[in-house]
Amino acid sequence: MSEYLNGFSEHLREGKKLSDNTVASYMRDVRQFRAYTDMPLERVTAETLQGYFDHLIQNGRTMATVMRMAASLKSFFNYLKGLGVAGENPVKNIDLPKAERRLPNILSGQEVEILLRQPRAGDFKGYRDRAMLELLYATGLRVSELISLDVQDVNLSASFVRCAGGARERVIPIYPAAVKATREYIQIARDRMIENPEERALFVNVSGERMSRQGFWKIVKYYQEKAGIKKEITPHTLRHSFAAHLLENGADLRAIQEMLGHADISSTQVYVTLVKNRLEDVYKRAHPKA
């Protein structure tokens, strides 16, 4: 079994070019299924999987979680089919109710401006934090992609960032304020924060090493409180806000899909529903006859 798991992990990382976090999620889902049953893989049927998913639901797992785990197992059994270990993919014959898709939480344009004004350029951390927040809203990167950036991934003279996350590399423009904040961070703060002159990471922590997801999450929460914004804000909130604000201002959905790095347009279409609902809400509150 370990041979198949190792091979599947390599297939996801090298063949599918998925990020380390995504690969870890797939592998965790597959291992949880194997903890549920030690049935030989070639004997796993749709009935086996239906029982497993029913077990998950009965034990409090949300439909969104079950759907994600089903997707992981579908990919795993497709891999086994390619090896000749399994025949027809048993996940294809599972009928799961669709999970209700929750619309992402976004900030208004004014809230974004308030948040971005919070970091003060009075010390090196202030320069870094302002650059990270500006660059995240400018590009809509995933937090894992933002902290994975190396210095050479950002071309400030041409105003773009190169991101290698996801299935293929993408190039995303950067607005002038984000260019300015990033340039000031690099010129004034970064070289004084790094420990090793060979450090490639663009954004580093107080120890001079690459910023972690947890570290940046704490930075975002700190500035949310400082800004007095009551909405729950995570690094992903700025990614959602980036997409919704582009769409509100007339950006093409395919262009937004490309910048976000979505493999499927359906992942991007959620912002159409979000913007439509926001406009309807504005209309109902503002139109005298609504």
N, C-alpha and C positions, 0 to 999 in steps of 0.2 A: 504493500500500500504506500509506503514512504516513497518508493520509486515513482509512482504515479503522481503523488503530491509534489515532489520535487520537480518532476517534468512539467506539471501544470503551472507551477510557479514560474519556471523558466519561460514557458510558452506565453504567459501573460506579460512578463517583463520584457522579453526580447522580441517575441513575435507580434504581440499586440501593442507594445510600447506604452503600457499602462504605468502610472506613477506607483511609487513604492507603497503609498497609503492605500491606493485602490487594490493593488495586489494583496496586501495584508488583509483587506476586508474580504476579498474573494476566498482567500485561504482559510480565514477564520470561519466563514460560513460552511465551507466543505468539511472542515474538521469537526464542527458541531454536528453535522449530519452523521459523520462516521462514529461519533461518540454515542449517537442514538441507536445505530445498528451496525453490527459487524458482518452483515450479509455480504457475500461476494458481489462485487460491483456488477458483474454480468447478469446477476439475478435480480437486481433492483428493478422494480416495475413501477408503473404509475400508481398502483394501489399502495405500494410501500411509501412512496413520496406523499401521497394524499394523507396517509396516516401520520406521517411526520409533520406535515403542515398543520393538520388538525390538532396534533399534540402541541405545537408551538402556540396556536391561537388559544387553546384551552389554558395554557400557562401564562397568558397575559401579553404575548407578543402582538404588536400592532400589525395591521394589514400591510402597512408600508414596509415594515421590517420583514414580514413573510415574503412579500413580493421581491424584495431585494435578495433574500436568501434563495428564492426560486430562480432568480436570474443568475446567481452565482453557480448554482447546481446545474442549470441548463448549459452554461458555458463549460463546466467541468465534464459533463457527459458528452458534449460535442467533441471535446478534446479526446476522451476515451474512445469515442466512435471513430475518430481519425486514426487512432492507434490500432483499431480492430478489436479492442477489449470489450466494447459494448456495441449493441446493435442500434435499434431505433432509440432515439433520445426519450427516456420516460417522462421527462418534464413537459414535453410537448403535449401530452395527453392529460395534464392537470388543469382543472377548471377552478381557478381561484377568483373570488369576487374582486373587482377592481378597488384599489385603495383610493379613498377620497384624496384628491390632490390639494394640499394646502397651498394657498398663494403665499409667496415670500413676503417678508416684512421689508419695507423700504423706507428711506428717509425722504423728506421733502427737500427741495433745493435749498431752502433757508436753513434747515437742520444740518445739511451737509456743510454749508458755509460756516455755521457756528462751530461744528466739530473740527473742521480744518483750521480754524483760527486758534484752537486751544494750545497746541505746542508752541512754546516760546524759544526763540533762538538765543537763550541766555547761556546754555551749556551744550556740550556735545550731544547729549541725549535729546535735547529739544530739537536740534537740527535733524537728527536721525528720525525722530518720531514724526516730525512734519513731513519729511521726505517720504516716509513709508505710507502715511495716510493719503498724501497727495497722489502718490504713484498708484496706490490701490484704487482710488476713485477714478483716476485718469485712464486706467487700463482694464479694470474689471477682472484682474487676475485672481485666481484662487489663492488663499493664504499660503498653501504649500508651494505654489509657483513663485509668489513674492519672495518668500524667505530663501528659495533655491536660486534666486538670481545671483549671478556673478557680476563683477564690475564690467566685464567686456560685453555683457548682454544688453547694456543700456548705451544707446548712441544719442548723446545729448545734443550734439551739433545738428543731427538730422531729426531729432525729436521723435524717437521711437524706441521701443523695448522689444527685444527678441526673447520669446518664451518657448522653451523646448518641452513643456509639459503636455500631456495628452498624446494622441495618436500621431500628431505631426507638429512641426515647428510653426509658430505663427508670429507675425510682426504686428505690433499694435502702436498706433500713434500716441504721443503724449502732449497734453496741452501746456502752454508756456509756464503757468504757475508751478506745475509739477516738474518741468525741466529746471526751473530756477531753484526750487527747493532741493532737488536731487543734486544739482551742481554744487550748491552751497554745502550740503552735507559731505559730499566727496572732498571738496577743496578745504573745508574748515575742520571737519570733525572726524571723518573716517580714519585717516592715517594716524590720528592721535588715539583712536580707540582700539586699533588692532594690536595684537601681541606679536604675531608672526608676519614679517614683511611679505611673505609668500601667500598670505591669506587671500583667497579669491572671492569670498562672499561679499556681496554688496552691502548687506545690512548685518551688523554684528551687535552682540550684547556687551554688557559692561566688562566682561572678561576678554573681549576682543575676538570671540568666536561667533560663528554663524548664529543668527537669531533663530530661536525655536518657535514652533507654533504656539506653545503655551506662553512664552514670553511676549509674543505680539498680541495674543488674546488679552493678556493683562494690561497692555498698553492701551488697547481700544477701550476696555472697560474703565480705565482710569480717566481717559478723556471724555467718555460718555458722562461720567459723574461730574466732572469738572464743567462740562458744557450745560449740565442741568437738563439733559434730554431724557424724557421718561420712557421712551420706547426702548425695548431690548435691542442692543446693538452688538453684533459680532463682526468679525472681519468679513464674513459672507454678506452681511447687510450692505456693505459698500459695493460689493460685486453686483448684488441685485439692484441697488440704486443706480449704478452705472448703466445697466441694461435698460431699466425702465425709463430713465431720464433721456437716454438716446432715442428710445422709441417714441416718447412723448414729443420730442423735438424733430421728428420726421425721418429718423435713420431707417434704413432698409433692414428688414428682419434677417436676411441672409448675411448682411455685413455684421450685424450684432452676433449672429451664430458663429461667424468666423472669429471674431475678436474674443468671444467667450470660450472658444475651443469646444463647442458642443458637437458631438458626432452626429446627433439626430436633431433635425429642426423642431421636432415636437418638444424637446427640452427648452427651446427658446420661445416657443409659442405661449408658454405660461405668462410671459410678460405682456402679451397682447390682452389676455383676460384681465390682468392686473391693471393695466392702463385704462382699459374700457371701464372697469368698475370704479376707478378713481374719477374718471370724467363724469360718469353717471352720478356719483356722489356729489361732485362739485355742482353739477347742473341742478340737482334736487335742492341743494342748500342755497343756491344763488339765484335761480330763476324765479321771478315773482309769481309765476303761475304754476310752478312745479309742485 
